[in-house]
Amino acid sequence: MSLDVQQLIDKQFPVVEQAYGPVDCIRYALSLGLGMDPGDERQLRYVYEQCEGGLRALPAMASVLSYAGHWSRDPALGLDWKRILHGEQRVQLHRPVPTAAHVVARTRITDIVDKGIDKGAVLYAQREITDALTQQPLATVTMVTFARGDGGRGGHGEGLPPLPEIPARAPDTVSDFATSPQAALLYRLAGDSNPLHAEPRVARQAGYERPILHGLCMFGLATWQVVESGCGGDPARVRSLAGRFTAPLYPGETLRTQVWHEGDTLHFRVSVPARGVTVFDRGIVRLDQSTS
Protein backbone atom coordinates (compact mmCIF):
# COMPACT_ATOMS: atom_id res chain seq x y z
CA MET A 1 0.00 0.00 0.00
CA SER A 2 1.24 3.56 -0.75
CA LEU A 3 0.55 7.06 0.52
CA ASP A 4 -2.85 8.37 -0.54
CA VAL A 5 -2.60 12.17 -0.80
CA GLN A 6 -6.33 12.79 -1.05
CA GLN A 7 -7.06 10.50 1.90
CA LEU A 8 -4.60 12.49 4.02
CA ILE A 9 -6.00 15.89 3.06
CA ASP A 10 -9.59 14.72 3.53
CA LYS A 11 -8.96 12.85 6.77
CA GLN A 12 -11.44 13.77 9.48
CA PHE A 13 -9.63 13.74 12.79
CA PRO A 14 -11.72 13.29 15.92
CA VAL A 15 -12.23 16.42 18.00
CA VAL A 16 -10.24 15.82 21.17
CA GLU A 17 -11.27 17.34 24.49
CA GLN A 18 -9.05 17.33 27.56
CA ALA A 19 -9.52 18.67 31.05
CA TYR A 20 -6.24 19.04 32.91
CA GLY A 21 -4.95 20.56 36.12
CA PRO A 22 -1.85 21.05 38.26
CA VAL A 23 -1.18 17.31 38.61
CA ASP A 24 -1.02 16.99 34.81
CA CYS A 25 1.38 19.94 34.57
CA ILE A 26 3.60 18.33 37.17
CA ARG A 27 3.43 14.95 35.44
CA TYR A 28 4.45 16.57 32.14
CA ALA A 29 7.43 18.36 33.73
CA LEU A 30 8.52 15.16 35.49
CA SER A 31 8.22 13.23 32.21
CA LEU A 32 10.76 15.64 30.69
CA GLY A 33 13.18 14.97 33.53
CA LEU A 34 12.68 18.11 35.58
CA GLY A 35 12.92 17.49 39.31
CA MET A 36 15.94 15.20 39.13
CA ASP A 37 17.68 17.90 41.16
CA PRO A 38 15.05 18.70 43.81
CA GLY A 39 17.27 21.46 45.18
CA ASP A 40 17.12 23.40 41.91
CA GLU A 41 14.34 25.98 42.32
CA ARG A 42 14.27 26.54 38.56
CA GLN A 43 13.00 22.97 38.21
CA LEU A 44 10.94 22.91 41.41
CA ARG A 45 8.51 25.59 40.27
CA TYR A 46 7.26 23.21 37.55
CA VAL A 47 6.97 20.08 39.71
CA TYR A 48 5.81 21.35 43.13
CA GLU A 49 2.40 22.96 43.55
CA GLN A 50 3.32 24.84 46.75
CA CYS A 51 6.50 26.44 45.47
CA GLU A 52 7.02 30.16 46.02
CA GLY A 53 5.17 32.15 43.37
CA GLY A 54 2.94 29.22 42.50
CA LEU A 55 3.16 26.35 40.05
CA ARG A 56 4.02 27.22 36.44
CA ALA A 57 3.11 25.42 33.23
CA LEU A 58 5.83 24.87 30.65
CA PRO A 59 5.10 26.55 27.28
CA ALA A 60 6.01 23.36 25.38
CA MET A 61 3.17 21.55 27.18
CA ALA A 62 0.89 22.90 24.45
CA SER A 63 2.48 20.26 22.19
CA VAL A 64 0.81 17.43 24.09
CA LEU A 65 -2.60 18.94 24.85
CA SER A 66 -5.53 17.17 23.12
CA TYR A 67 -3.12 15.14 21.00
CA ALA A 68 -4.83 13.25 18.17
CA GLY A 69 -2.70 10.12 18.62
CA HIS A 70 -0.63 8.14 16.12
CA TRP A 71 -2.79 8.84 13.10
CA SER A 72 0.08 7.84 10.76
CA ARG A 73 -0.60 4.18 11.64
CA ASP A 74 -4.07 4.29 10.05
CA PRO A 75 -3.80 1.69 7.22
CA ALA A 76 -6.21 3.69 5.04
CA LEU A 77 -3.56 6.41 4.68
CA GLY A 78 -0.99 4.03 3.19
CA LEU A 79 1.97 5.47 5.11
CA ASP A 80 5.13 3.54 5.91
CA TRP A 81 4.74 4.64 9.52
CA LYS A 82 7.83 2.82 10.85
CA ARG A 83 10.02 5.06 8.68
CA ILE A 84 8.37 8.34 9.68
CA LEU A 85 10.53 10.84 11.58
CA HIS A 86 9.49 13.95 13.49
CA GLY A 87 11.09 16.75 11.45
CA GLU A 88 10.00 20.03 13.06
CA GLN A 89 7.78 21.32 15.83
CA ARG A 90 6.19 24.76 15.78
CA VAL A 91 4.02 26.16 18.57
CA GLN A 92 2.26 29.52 18.45
CA LEU A 93 0.85 30.52 21.84
CA HIS A 94 -2.10 32.89 21.76
CA ARG A 95 -1.83 33.23 25.53
CA PRO A 96 0.28 31.60 28.26
CA VAL A 97 -0.49 27.95 28.96
CA PRO A 98 -2.58 27.88 32.17
CA THR A 99 -1.98 25.31 34.92
CA ALA A 100 -5.63 24.20 34.67
CA ALA A 101 -8.08 24.32 31.77
CA HIS A 102 -10.61 22.39 29.71
CA VAL A 103 -9.41 22.47 26.11
CA VAL A 104 -10.56 21.14 22.77
CA ALA A 105 -8.46 20.58 19.64
CA ARG A 106 -9.11 20.08 15.95
CA THR A 107 -6.37 18.59 13.78
CA ARG A 108 -5.97 18.54 10.01
CA ILE A 109 -3.29 17.82 7.42
CA THR A 110 -2.61 21.15 5.71
CA ASP A 111 0.25 20.36 3.31
CA ILE A 112 2.11 17.42 1.76
CA VAL A 113 5.40 18.27 0.04
CA ASP A 114 6.63 15.48 -2.23
CA LYS A 115 10.44 15.35 -2.30
CA GLY A 116 10.67 12.53 -4.85
CA ILE A 117 10.49 8.75 -4.89
CA ASP A 118 13.91 8.34 -3.21
CA LYS A 119 13.58 11.29 -0.80
CA GLY A 120 10.18 10.84 0.79
CA ALA A 121 7.49 13.39 1.60
CA VAL A 122 6.99 16.10 4.23
CA LEU A 123 3.65 16.17 6.04
CA TYR A 124 2.27 19.20 7.90
CA ALA A 125 -0.34 18.50 10.59
CA GLN A 126 -1.88 21.52 12.29
CA ARG A 127 -3.73 21.38 15.62
CA GLU A 128 -5.84 24.31 16.79
CA ILE A 129 -6.33 24.26 20.57
CA THR A 130 -9.05 26.38 22.16
CA ASP A 131 -10.62 26.77 25.59
CA ALA A 132 -13.70 24.55 25.57
CA LEU A 133 -15.64 26.92 27.81
CA THR A 134 -14.81 30.33 26.33
CA GLN A 135 -13.86 29.26 22.77
CA GLN A 136 -10.79 31.50 23.07
CA PRO A 137 -7.73 30.21 21.16
CA LEU A 138 -4.89 28.87 23.28
CA ALA A 139 -2.32 27.55 20.81
CA THR A 140 -1.67 26.49 17.24
CA VAL A 141 0.63 23.47 17.08
CA THR A 142 2.19 22.39 13.79
CA MET A 143 3.93 19.02 13.62
CA VAL A 144 6.14 18.48 10.57
CA THR A 145 7.02 14.86 9.79
CA PHE A 146 9.35 13.29 7.24
CA ALA A 147 7.73 10.25 5.64
CA ARG A 148 10.95 8.68 4.38
CA GLY A 149 9.26 5.83 2.53
CA ASP A 150 6.44 7.78 0.87
CA GLY A 151 7.93 10.00 -1.82
CA GLY A 152 6.92 10.15 -5.46
CA ARG A 153 3.16 9.97 -4.83
CA GLY A 154 2.22 13.61 -5.33
CA GLY A 155 1.66 16.50 -2.96
CA HIS A 156 -0.66 19.26 -1.81
CA GLY A 157 0.27 22.83 -0.86
CA GLU A 158 3.72 24.32 -0.35
CA GLY A 159 4.44 23.83 3.35
CA LEU A 160 5.81 26.59 5.59
CA PRO A 161 8.71 29.05 5.17
CA PRO A 162 12.01 27.65 6.50
CA LEU A 163 13.04 28.45 10.05
CA PRO A 164 15.77 31.13 10.38
CA GLU A 165 19.38 30.06 10.72
CA ILE A 166 21.34 30.36 13.95
CA PRO A 167 23.40 33.61 14.25
CA ALA A 168 26.99 33.27 13.01
CA ARG A 169 28.63 34.15 16.32
CA ALA A 170 29.38 32.59 19.69
CA PRO A 171 26.30 31.80 21.84
CA ASP A 172 25.40 34.04 24.76
CA THR A 173 24.65 31.17 27.13
CA VAL A 174 25.41 27.44 27.25
CA SER A 175 23.79 24.91 29.61
CA ASP A 176 23.93 21.12 29.97
CA PHE A 177 21.25 18.68 31.10
CA ALA A 178 21.86 14.98 31.75
CA THR A 179 18.85 12.87 30.74
CA SER A 180 18.15 9.65 32.62
CA PRO A 181 18.46 6.15 31.10
CA GLN A 182 14.69 5.67 31.52
CA ALA A 183 13.87 9.08 30.00
CA ALA A 184 11.94 7.65 27.03
CA LEU A 185 9.84 5.41 29.29
CA LEU A 186 9.08 8.36 31.57
CA TYR A 187 8.04 10.56 28.65
CA ARG A 188 5.38 8.01 27.71
CA LEU A 189 3.49 9.56 30.66
CA ALA A 190 2.97 12.60 28.43
CA GLY A 191 0.81 10.48 26.11
CA ASP A 192 3.17 9.32 23.33
CA SER A 193 3.06 5.52 23.32
CA ASN A 194 5.01 4.94 20.08
CA PRO A 195 6.85 1.60 20.59
CA LEU A 196 9.90 3.07 18.82
CA HIS A 197 10.76 4.66 22.17
CA ALA A 198 10.27 1.55 24.28
CA GLU A 199 10.81 -1.68 22.33
CA PRO A 200 14.39 -2.55 21.25
CA ARG A 201 13.02 -4.76 18.44
CA VAL A 202 10.96 -1.92 16.93
CA ALA A 203 13.89 0.50 17.27
CA ARG A 204 16.20 -1.90 15.40
CA GLN A 205 13.61 -2.33 12.64
CA ALA A 206 13.62 1.47 12.24
CA GLY A 207 17.43 1.51 11.98
CA TYR A 208 18.43 2.48 15.53
CA GLU A 209 20.67 0.53 17.89
CA ARG A 210 18.16 0.95 20.73
CA PRO A 211 15.02 2.98 21.57
CA ILE A 212 15.49 6.69 21.02
CA LEU A 213 14.17 9.57 23.08
CA HIS A 214 11.01 11.31 21.90
CA GLY A 215 11.76 14.46 19.95
CA LEU A 216 9.14 16.34 21.94
CA CYS A 217 10.85 15.39 25.19
CA MET A 218 14.04 17.03 23.93
CA PHE A 219 11.96 19.97 22.65
CA GLY A 220 10.40 20.49 26.07
CA LEU A 221 13.72 20.28 27.90
CA ALA A 222 15.55 22.57 25.49
CA THR A 223 12.85 25.24 25.46
CA TRP A 224 12.80 25.16 29.29
CA GLN A 225 16.56 25.85 29.25
CA VAL A 226 16.03 28.69 26.77
CA VAL A 227 13.32 30.28 28.93
CA GLU A 228 15.58 30.05 31.97
CA SER A 229 18.54 31.67 30.23
CA GLY A 230 16.72 34.14 28.01
CA CYS A 231 13.82 35.62 29.98
CA GLY A 232 14.53 34.98 33.62
CA GLY A 233 12.47 31.81 33.80
CA ASP A 234 9.18 33.59 33.03
CA PRO A 235 7.14 31.28 30.74
CA ALA A 236 4.37 33.91 30.44
CA ARG A 237 6.61 35.88 28.07
CA VAL A 238 6.82 33.09 25.48
CA ARG A 239 4.74 33.61 22.36
CA SER A 240 6.14 30.93 20.07
CA LEU A 241 8.58 28.03 20.02
CA ALA A 242 9.95 26.13 17.05
CA GLY A 243 12.88 24.13 15.75
CA ARG A 244 14.13 21.24 13.63
CA PHE A 245 15.07 17.74 14.75
CA THR A 246 18.34 16.76 13.07
CA ALA A 247 19.55 13.55 14.73
CA PRO A 248 18.31 10.97 17.23
CA LEU A 249 18.97 11.32 20.93
CA TYR A 250 19.37 8.32 23.20
CA PRO A 251 18.11 8.20 26.80
CA GLY A 252 20.94 8.80 29.25
CA GLU A 253 22.83 11.25 27.04
CA THR A 254 23.68 14.80 28.12
CA LEU A 255 22.14 17.66 26.14
CA ARG A 256 24.01 20.91 25.58
CA THR A 257 21.79 23.88 24.73
CA GLN A 258 23.38 26.98 23.22
CA VAL A 259 21.31 30.18 23.19
CA TRP A 260 21.72 33.40 21.21
CA HIS A 261 19.87 36.49 22.52
CA GLU A 262 18.60 38.93 19.88
CA GLY A 263 16.09 41.29 21.47
CA ASP A 264 12.75 39.51 21.87
CA THR A 265 14.02 36.56 19.82
CA LEU A 266 16.06 33.70 21.26
CA HIS A 267 17.81 31.33 18.87
CA PHE A 268 19.05 27.98 20.13
CA ARG A 269 20.75 24.74 19.14
CA VAL A 270 21.01 21.42 21.01
CA SER A 271 23.90 18.98 20.73
CA VAL A 272 25.24 15.82 22.37
CA PRO A 273 28.88 16.65 23.15
CA ALA A 274 29.82 13.00 23.78
CA ARG A 275 28.97 12.10 20.16
CA GLY A 276 29.73 15.46 18.60
CA VAL A 277 26.31 15.69 16.92
CA THR A 278 23.65 18.38 16.69
CA VAL A 279 20.27 16.87 17.52
CA PHE A 280 18.10 20.01 17.26
CA ASP A 281 18.82 23.02 15.08
CA ARG A 282 17.30 26.35 14.02
CA GLY A 283 15.54 26.57 17.37
CA ILE A 284 13.72 29.82 17.97
CA VAL A 285 11.68 31.23 20.87
CA ARG A 286 9.88 34.55 20.44
CA LEU A 287 9.01 36.62 23.50
CA ASP A 288 6.39 39.24 24.29
CA GLN A 289 8.41 42.32 25.22
CA SER A 290 5.38 44.02 26.76
CA THR A 291 5.65 41.78 29.85
CA SER A 292 9.36 42.45 30.42
C-alpha positions as a Markdown table, in Angstrom:
| # | Residue | x | y | z |
|---|---|---|---|---|
| 1 | Met | 0.0 | 0.0 | 0.0 |
| 2 | Ser | 1.2 | 3.6 | -0.7 |
| 3 | Leu | 0.5 | 7.1 | 0.5 |
| 4 | Asp | -2.8 | 8.4 | -0.5 |
| 5 | Val | -2.6 | 12.2 | -0.8 |
| 6 | Gln | -6.3 | 12.8 | -1.0 |
| 7 | Gln | -7.1 | 10.5 | 1.9 |
| 8 | Leu | -4.6 | 12.5 | 4.0 |
| 9 | Ile | -6.0 | 15.9 | 3.1 |
| 10 | Asp | -9.6 | 14.7 | 3.5 |
| 11 | Lys | -9.0 | 12.8 | 6.8 |
| 12 | Gln | -11.4 | 13.8 | 9.5 |
| 13 | Phe | -9.6 | 13.7 | 12.8 |
| 14 | Pro | -11.7 | 13.3 | 15.9 |
| 15 | Val | -12.2 | 16.4 | 18.0 |
| 16 | Val | -10.2 | 15.8 | 21.2 |
| 17 | Glu | -11.3 | 17.3 | 24.5 |
| 18 | Gln | -9.0 | 17.3 | 27.6 |
| 19 | Ala | -9.5 | 18.7 | 31.0 |
| 20 | Tyr | -6.2 | 19.0 | 32.9 |
| 21 | Gly | -4.9 | 20.6 | 36.1 |
| 22 | Pro | -1.9 | 21.1 | 38.3 |
| 23 | Val | -1.2 | 17.3 | 38.6 |
| 24 | Asp | -1.0 | 17.0 | 34.8 |
| 25 | Cys | 1.4 | 19.9 | 34.6 |
| 26 | Ile | 3.6 | 18.3 | 37.2 |
| 27 | Arg | 3.4 | 15.0 | 35.4 |
| 28 | Tyr | 4.5 | 16.6 | 32.1 |
| 29 | Ala | 7.4 | 18.4 | 33.7 |
| 30 | Leu | 8.5 | 15.2 | 35.5 |
| 31 | Ser | 8.2 | 13.2 | 32.2 |
| 32 | Leu | 10.8 | 15.6 | 30.7 |
| 33 | Gly | 13.2 | 15.0 | 33.5 |
| 34 | Leu | 12.7 | 18.1 | 35.6 |
| 35 | Gly | 12.9 | 17.5 | 39.3 |
| 36 | Met | 15.9 | 15.2 | 39.1 |
| 37 | Asp | 17.7 | 17.9 | 41.2 |
| 38 | Pro | 15.1 | 18.7 | 43.8 |
| 39 | Gly | 17.3 | 21.5 | 45.2 |
| 40 | Asp | 17.1 | 23.4 | 41.9 |
| 41 | Glu | 14.3 | 26.0 | 42.3 |
| 42 | Arg | 14.3 | 26.5 | 38.6 |
| 43 | Gln | 13.0 | 23.0 | 38.2 |
| 44 | Leu | 10.9 | 22.9 | 41.4 |
| 45 | Arg | 8.5 | 25.6 | 40.3 |
| 46 | Tyr | 7.3 | 23.2 | 37.6 |
| 47 | Val | 7.0 | 20.1 | 39.7 |
| 48 | Tyr | 5.8 | 21.4 | 43.1 |
| 49 | Glu | 2.4 | 23.0 | 43.5 |
| 50 | Gln | 3.3 | 24.8 | 46.7 |
| 51 | Cys | 6.5 | 26.4 | 45.5 |
| 52 | Glu | 7.0 | 30.2 | 46.0 |
| 53 | Gly | 5.2 | 32.1 | 43.4 |
| 54 | Gly | 2.9 | 29.2 | 42.5 |
| 55 | Leu | 3.2 | 26.3 | 40.0 |
| 56 | Arg | 4.0 | 27.2 | 36.4 |
| 57 | Ala | 3.1 | 25.4 | 33.2 |
| 58 | Leu | 5.8 | 24.9 | 30.6 |
| 59 | Pro | 5.1 | 26.5 | 27.3 |
| 60 | Ala | 6.0 | 23.4 | 25.4 |
| 61 | Met | 3.2 | 21.5 | 27.2 |
| 62 | Ala | 0.9 | 22.9 | 24.5 |
| 63 | Ser | 2.5 | 20.3 | 22.2 |
| 64 | Val | 0.8 | 17.4 | 24.1 |
| 65 | Leu | -2.6 | 18.9 | 24.8 |
| 66 | Ser | -5.5 | 17.2 | 23.1 |
| 67 | Tyr | -3.1 | 15.1 | 21.0 |
| 68 | Ala | -4.8 | 13.3 | 18.2 |
| 69 | Gly | -2.7 | 10.1 | 18.6 |
| 70 | His | -0.6 | 8.1 | 16.1 |
| 71 | Trp | -2.8 | 8.8 | 13.1 |
| 72 | Ser | 0.1 | 7.8 | 10.8 |
| 73 | Arg | -0.6 | 4.2 | 11.6 |
| 74 | Asp | -4.1 | 4.3 | 10.0 |
| 75 | Pro | -3.8 | 1.7 | 7.2 |
| 76 | Ala | -6.2 | 3.7 | 5.0 |
| 77 | Leu | -3.6 | 6.4 | 4.7 |
| 78 | Gly | -1.0 | 4.0 | 3.2 |
| 79 | Leu | 2.0 | 5.5 | 5.1 |
| 80 | Asp | 5.1 | 3.5 | 5.9 |
| 81 | Trp | 4.7 | 4.6 | 9.5 |
| 82 | Lys | 7.8 | 2.8 | 10.8 |
| 83 | Arg | 10.0 | 5.1 | 8.7 |
| 84 | Ile | 8.4 | 8.3 | 9.7 |
| 85 | Leu | 10.5 | 10.8 | 11.6 |
| 86 | His | 9.5 | 13.9 | 13.5 |
| 87 | Gly | 11.1 | 16.8 | 11.5 |
| 88 | Glu | 10.0 | 20.0 | 13.1 |
| 89 | Gln | 7.8 | 21.3 | 15.8 |
| 90 | Arg | 6.2 | 24.8 | 15.8 |
| 91 | Val | 4.0 | 26.2 | 18.6 |
| 92 | Gln | 2.3 | 29.5 | 18.4 |
| 93 | Leu | 0.9 | 30.5 | 21.8 |
| 94 | His | -2.1 | 32.9 | 21.8 |
| 95 | Arg | -1.8 | 33.2 | 25.5 |
| 96 | Pro | 0.3 | 31.6 | 28.3 |
| 97 | Val | -0.5 | 28.0 | 29.0 |
| 98 | Pro | -2.6 | 27.9 | 32.2 |
| 99 | Thr | -2.0 | 25.3 | 34.9 |
| 100 | Ala | -5.6 | 24.2 | 34.7 |
| 101 | Ala | -8.1 | 24.3 | 31.8 |
| 102 | His | -10.6 | 22.4 | 29.7 |
| 103 | Val | -9.4 | 22.5 | 26.1 |
| 104 | Val | -10.6 | 21.1 | 22.8 |
| 105 | Ala | -8.5 | 20.6 | 19.6 |
| 106 | Arg | -9.1 | 20.1 | 16.0 |
| 107 | Thr | -6.4 | 18.6 | 13.8 |
| 108 | Arg | -6.0 | 18.5 | 10.0 |
| 109 | Ile | -3.3 | 17.8 | 7.4 |
| 110 | Thr | -2.6 | 21.1 | 5.7 |
| 111 | Asp | 0.2 | 20.4 | 3.3 |
| 112 | Ile | 2.1 | 17.4 | 1.8 |
| 113 | Val | 5.4 | 18.3 | 0.0 |
| 114 | Asp | 6.6 | 15.5 | -2.2 |
| 115 | Lys | 10.4 | 15.4 | -2.3 |
| 116 | Gly | 10.7 | 12.5 | -4.9 |
| 117 | Ile | 10.5 | 8.8 | -4.9 |
| 118 | Asp | 13.9 | 8.3 | -3.2 |
| 119 | Lys | 13.6 | 11.3 | -0.8 |
| 120 | Gly | 10.2 | 10.8 | 0.8 |
| 121 | Ala | 7.5 | 13.4 | 1.6 |
| 122 | Val | 7.0 | 16.1 | 4.2 |
| 123 | Leu | 3.7 | 16.2 | 6.0 |
| 124 | Tyr | 2.3 | 19.2 | 7.9 |
| 125 | Ala | -0.3 | 18.5 | 10.6 |
| 126 | Gln | -1.9 | 21.5 | 12.3 |
| 127 | Arg | -3.7 | 21.4 | 15.6 |
| 128 | Glu | -5.8 | 24.3 | 16.8 |
| 129 | Ile | -6.3 | 24.3 | 20.6 |
| 130 | Thr | -9.0 | 26.4 | 22.2 |
| 131 | Asp | -10.6 | 26.8 | 25.6 |
| 132 | Ala | -13.7 | 24.5 | 25.6 |
| 133 | Leu | -15.6 | 26.9 | 27.8 |
| 134 | Thr | -14.8 | 30.3 | 26.3 |
| 135 | Gln | -13.9 | 29.3 | 22.8 |
| 136 | Gln | -10.8 | 31.5 | 23.1 |
| 137 | Pro | -7.7 | 30.2 | 21.2 |
| 138 | Leu | -4.9 | 28.9 | 23.3 |
| 139 | Ala | -2.3 | 27.5 | 20.8 |
| 140 | Thr | -1.7 | 26.5 | 17.2 |
| 141 | Val | 0.6 | 23.5 | 17.1 |
| 142 | Thr | 2.2 | 22.4 | 13.8 |
| 143 | Met | 3.9 | 19.0 | 13.6 |
| 144 | Val | 6.1 | 18.5 | 10.6 |
| 145 | Thr | 7.0 | 14.9 | 9.8 |
| 146 | Phe | 9.3 | 13.3 | 7.2 |
| 147 | Ala | 7.7 | 10.3 | 5.6 |
| 148 | Arg | 11.0 | 8.7 | 4.4 |
| 149 | Gly | 9.3 | 5.8 | 2.5 |
| 150 | Asp | 6.4 | 7.8 | 0.9 |
| 151 | Gly | 7.9 | 10.0 | -1.8 |
| 152 | Gly | 6.9 | 10.1 | -5.5 |
| 153 | Arg | 3.2 | 10.0 | -4.8 |
| 154 | Gly | 2.2 | 13.6 | -5.3 |
| 155 | Gly | 1.7 | 16.5 | -3.0 |
| 156 | His | -0.7 | 19.3 | -1.8 |
| 157 | Gly | 0.3 | 22.8 | -0.9 |
| 158 | Glu | 3.7 | 24.3 | -0.3 |
| 159 | Gly | 4.4 | 23.8 | 3.3 |
| 160 | Leu | 5.8 | 26.6 | 5.6 |
| 161 | Pro | 8.7 | 29.1 | 5.2 |
| 162 | Pro | 12.0 | 27.7 | 6.5 |
| 163 | Leu | 13.0 | 28.5 | 10.0 |
| 164 | Pro | 15.8 | 31.1 | 10.4 |
| 165 | Glu | 19.4 | 30.1 | 10.7 |
| 166 | Ile | 21.3 | 30.4 | 13.9 |
| 167 | Pro | 23.4 | 33.6 | 14.2 |
| 168 | Ala | 27.0 | 33.3 | 13.0 |
| 169 | Arg | 28.6 | 34.1 | 16.3 |
| 170 | Ala | 29.4 | 32.6 | 19.7 |
| 171 | Pro | 26.3 | 31.8 | 21.8 |
| 172 | Asp | 25.4 | 34.0 | 24.8 |
| 173 | Thr | 24.7 | 31.2 | 27.1 |
| 174 | Val | 25.4 | 27.4 | 27.3 |
| 175 | Ser | 23.8 | 24.9 | 29.6 |
| 176 | Asp | 23.9 | 21.1 | 30.0 |
| 177 | Phe | 21.3 | 18.7 | 31.1 |
| 178 | Ala | 21.9 | 15.0 | 31.7 |
| 179 | Thr | 18.9 | 12.9 | 30.7 |
| 180 | Ser | 18.1 | 9.6 | 32.6 |
| 181 | Pro | 18.5 | 6.1 | 31.1 |
| 182 | Gln | 14.7 | 5.7 | 31.5 |
| 183 | Ala | 13.9 | 9.1 | 30.0 |
| 184 | Ala | 11.9 | 7.6 | 27.0 |
| 185 | Leu | 9.8 | 5.4 | 29.3 |
| 186 | Leu | 9.1 | 8.4 | 31.6 |
| 187 | Tyr | 8.0 | 10.6 | 28.7 |
| 188 | Arg | 5.4 | 8.0 | 27.7 |
| 189 | Leu | 3.5 | 9.6 | 30.7 |
| 190 | Ala | 3.0 | 12.6 | 28.4 |
| 191 | Gly | 0.8 | 10.5 | 26.1 |
| 192 | Asp | 3.2 | 9.3 | 23.3 |
| 193 | Ser | 3.1 | 5.5 | 23.3 |
| 194 | Asn | 5.0 | 4.9 | 20.1 |
| 195 | Pro | 6.8 | 1.6 | 20.6 |
| 196 | Leu | 9.9 | 3.1 | 18.8 |
| 197 | His | 10.8 | 4.7 | 22.2 |
| 198 | Ala | 10.3 | 1.6 | 24.3 |
| 199 | Glu | 10.8 | -1.7 | 22.3 |
| 200 | Pro | 14.4 | -2.5 | 21.3 |
| 201 | Arg | 13.0 | -4.8 | 18.4 |
| 202 | Val | 11.0 | -1.9 | 16.9 |
| 203 | Ala | 13.9 | 0.5 | 17.3 |
| 204 | Arg | 16.2 | -1.9 | 15.4 |
| 205 | Gln | 13.6 | -2.3 | 12.6 |
| 206 | Ala | 13.6 | 1.5 | 12.2 |
| 207 | Gly | 17.4 | 1.5 | 12.0 |
| 208 | Tyr | 18.4 | 2.5 | 15.5 |
| 209 | Glu | 20.7 | 0.5 | 17.9 |
| 210 | Arg | 18.2 | 1.0 | 20.7 |
| 211 | Pro | 15.0 | 3.0 | 21.6 |
| 212 | Ile | 15.5 | 6.7 | 21.0 |
| 213 | Leu | 14.2 | 9.6 | 23.1 |
| 214 | His | 11.0 | 11.3 | 21.9 |
| 215 | Gly | 11.8 | 14.5 | 20.0 |
| 216 | Leu | 9.1 | 16.3 | 21.9 |
| 217 | Cys | 10.9 | 15.4 | 25.2 |
| 218 | Met | 14.0 | 17.0 | 23.9 |
| 219 | Phe | 12.0 | 20.0 | 22.7 |
| 220 | Gly | 10.4 | 20.5 | 26.1 |
| 221 | Leu | 13.7 | 20.3 | 27.9 |
| 222 | Ala | 15.6 | 22.6 | 25.5 |
| 223 | Thr | 12.9 | 25.2 | 25.5 |
| 224 | Trp | 12.8 | 25.2 | 29.3 |
| 225 | Gln | 16.6 | 25.8 | 29.3 |
| 226 | Val | 16.0 | 28.7 | 26.8 |
| 227 | Val | 13.3 | 30.3 | 28.9 |
| 228 | Glu | 15.6 | 30.1 | 32.0 |
| 229 | Ser | 18.5 | 31.7 | 30.2 |
| 230 | Gly | 16.7 | 34.1 | 28.0 |
| 231 | Cys | 13.8 | 35.6 | 30.0 |
| 232 | Gly | 14.5 | 35.0 | 33.6 |
| 233 | Gly | 12.5 | 31.8 | 33.8 |
| 234 | Asp | 9.2 | 33.6 | 33.0 |
| 235 | Pro | 7.1 | 31.3 | 30.7 |
| 236 | Ala | 4.4 | 33.9 | 30.4 |
| 237 | Arg | 6.6 | 35.9 | 28.1 |
| 238 | Val | 6.8 | 33.1 | 25.5 |
| 239 | Arg | 4.7 | 33.6 | 22.4 |
| 240 | Ser | 6.1 | 30.9 | 20.1 |
| 241 | Leu | 8.6 | 28.0 | 20.0 |
| 242 | Ala | 9.9 | 26.1 | 17.0 |
| 243 | Gly | 12.9 | 24.1 | 15.8 |
| 244 | Arg | 14.1 | 21.2 | 13.6 |
| 245 | Phe | 15.1 | 17.7 | 14.8 |
| 246 | Thr | 18.3 | 16.8 | 13.1 |
| 247 | Ala | 19.6 | 13.6 | 14.7 |
| 248 | Pro | 18.3 | 11.0 | 17.2 |
| 249 | Leu | 19.0 | 11.3 | 20.9 |
| 250 | Tyr | 19.4 | 8.3 | 23.2 |
| 251 | Pro | 18.1 | 8.2 | 26.8 |
| 252 | Gly | 20.9 | 8.8 | 29.3 |
| 253 | Glu | 22.8 | 11.2 | 27.0 |
| 254 | Thr | 23.7 | 14.8 | 28.1 |
| 255 | Leu | 22.1 | 17.7 | 26.1 |
| 256 | Arg | 24.0 | 20.9 | 25.6 |
| 257 | Thr | 21.8 | 23.9 | 24.7 |
| 258 | Gln | 23.4 | 27.0 | 23.2 |
| 259 | Val | 21.3 | 30.2 | 23.2 |
| 260 | Trp | 21.7 | 33.4 | 21.2 |
| 261 | His | 19.9 | 36.5 | 22.5 |
| 262 | Glu | 18.6 | 38.9 | 19.9 |
| 263 | Gly | 16.1 | 41.3 | 21.5 |
| 264 | Asp | 12.8 | 39.5 | 21.9 |
| 265 | Thr | 14.0 | 36.6 | 19.8 |
| 266 | Leu | 16.1 | 33.7 | 21.3 |
| 267 | His | 17.8 | 31.3 | 18.9 |
| 268 | Phe | 19.1 | 28.0 | 20.1 |
| 269 | Arg | 20.8 | 24.7 | 19.1 |
| 270 | Val | 21.0 | 21.4 | 21.0 |
| 271 | Ser | 23.9 | 19.0 | 20.7 |
| 272 | Val | 25.2 | 15.8 | 22.4 |
| 273 | Pro | 28.9 | 16.6 | 23.1 |
| 274 | Ala | 29.8 | 13.0 | 23.8 |
| 275 | Arg | 29.0 | 12.1 | 20.2 |
| 276 | Gly | 29.7 | 15.5 | 18.6 |
| 277 | Val | 26.3 | 15.7 | 16.9 |
| 278 | Thr | 23.6 | 18.4 | 16.7 |
| 279 | Val | 20.3 | 16.9 | 17.5 |
| 280 | Phe | 18.1 | 20.0 | 17.3 |
| 281 | Asp | 18.8 | 23.0 | 15.1 |
| 282 | Arg | 17.3 | 26.4 | 14.0 |
| 283 | Gly | 15.5 | 26.6 | 17.4 |
| 284 | Ile | 13.7 | 29.8 | 18.0 |
| 285 | Val | 11.7 | 31.2 | 20.9 |
| 286 | Arg | 9.9 | 34.6 | 20.4 |
| 287 | Leu | 9.0 | 36.6 | 23.5 |
| 288 | Asp | 6.4 | 39.2 | 24.3 |
| 289 | Gln | 8.4 | 42.3 | 25.2 |
| 290 | Ser | 5.4 | 44.0 | 26.8 |
| 291 | Thr | 5.6 | 41.8 | 29.8 |
| 292 | Ser | 9.4 | 42.5 | 30.4 |
